[in-house]
């Protein structure tokens, strides 16, 4: 099996980490069956993006002000 390398931008990496944590929580609580793993993963990604958008709209960072 060949090894894949990813180069995520900082914001993509944060969203990926949030999605990972959400997906792990769904797995650990028994909500994810093997047949539904792809849909739960997609749900986790969508929820992570929604969280990131809400945070972005909630306040301005120092970089956005400058």
N, C-alpha and C positions, 0 to 999 in steps of 0.2 A: 504494500500500500504506500503510495507516495504521500509525503508530508505536504500539507497546504500551509501557506503563510498568508496572513492577513495584515493589512495596514489600515487601521481604522483611524479616522480623525478623532480628536479628543471628545467631541460631543457624541460621536457614534460609539465610542468605547464606553461612555457613561450610560447611554441608552442600552447598550448590549449588556452591561453589568446589571442594570435594573431589571431587564427582561430575564436574565439568568436567575436572579433572586426570586422574582415572581414565579417563574417556571418551577424552580426548586421547591418553593412553598406549596405549589399545587401538587407536585409529586409527593412531597412528604406528608401531605394531608390525605393522600389516597384518591385524589380527584382525577388523576391522569391514568387512563388505561393504555396499554400498548397500541390499541387500534386508534386512539384519539390523540396520540402524542403530538402529531403535526399541528392539529387544530389548537391544542393547548399552548404549544410553542408560539404559534401565530398570535393567539390572544395575548400572551405575555408581552410580545413585542409591541402590539398595538397599545396595550395599557401603559407600557414604559414610555412610548412616544407621547401619549396623552398626558402623562405626568410631567414629562420634560417640557411640553408646550405650556402647560399650566404654570410651571415654575418660571419659564421664560417670560410669560405675560404678566406675572405677579410683581416683578421688580426689575430694576435696571442694574446691571453690573457696573463696576467701575470702568470697564473697557467701553461699555455702551455710552456712558456719560462723557467720556473724554473725547 
